[in-house]
């Protein structure tokens, strides 16, 4: 089975951190591609090894990524 998940990747110092908000799983890498690949591996390992109840309890199916304009200062 193939499922689609969101990957939010941001730079933290010299590393890149990748987060999957649907399952609240994160990983990191030295590049964007490394972080993305490491997150994919972490998701695959989780989905292969977790009990169905744990997957169901962690899964957030409605995730929206958008930008906001915020005035400050």
TORDOTOR-640595 format. One line per 4 residues: number of its first residue (from 1); for each residue x, y, z of C-alpha. Coordinates in pm, whole numbers, plus 50000, padded with zeros to 5 digits. Layout:
// residues N
NUM = X,Y,Z ~ ... $
// end
This chain:
// residues 73
1 = 50000,50000,50000 ~ 50117,50354,49925 ~ 49998,50656,50125 ~ 50088,51020,50078 $
5 = 50222,51221,50372 ~ 50337,51580,50418 ~ 50704,51662,50476 ~ 50785,52002,50627 $
9 = 51159,52064,50601 ~ 51346,52351,50762 ~ 51706,52443,50826 ~ 51828,52424,51184 $
13 = 52190,52537,51201 ~ 52396,52315,50972 ~ 52124,52047,50946 ~ 51781,52013,50790 $
17 = 51492,51880,50998 ~ 51199,51707,50830 ~ 50863,51665,51004 ~ 50560,51463,50904 $
21 = 50272,51641,51081 ~ 50021,51363,51005 ~ 50207,51119,51233 ~ 50427,51362,51432 $
25 = 50745,51187,51319 ~ 51066,51377,51248 ~ 51411,51310,51113 ~ 51710,51512,50995 $
29 = 51989,51518,50741 ~ 52282,51718,50608 ~ 52078,51830,50304 ~ 51713,51871,50215 $
33 = 51726,51548,50018 ~ 51892,51361,50308 ~ 51631,51490,50553 ~ 51349,51390,50316 $
37 = 51492,51041,50260 ~ 51555,50990,50633 ~ 51198,51095,50711 ~ 51065,50854,50450 $
41 = 51267,50574,50607 ~ 51145,50667,50957 ~ 50784,50666,50835 ~ 50825,50329,50664 $
45 = 50979,50177,50978 ~ 50704,50318,51197 ~ 50425,50198,50969 ~ 50580,49851,50937 $
49 = 50629,49804,51311 ~ 50355,49998,51489 ~ 50032,49838,51599 ~ 49729,49948,51393 $
53 = 49580,50112,51704 ~ 49892,50328,51751 ~ 49889,50436,51386 ~ 49520,50523,51411 $
57 = 49566,50720,51733 ~ 49859,50923,51595 ~ 49724,50986,51245 ~ 49600,51339,51177 $
61 = 49432,51313,50839 ~ 49353,51685,50796 ~ 49680,51878,50769 ~ 49688,52218,50603 $
65 = 50010,52400,50520 ~ 49972,52768,50440 ~ 50141,53103,50493 ~ 50015,53387,50711 $
69 = 50086,53759,50694 ~ 50148,53879,51049 ~ 50211,54244,51140 ~ 50452,54313,51424 $
73 = 50680,54585,51555 $
// end
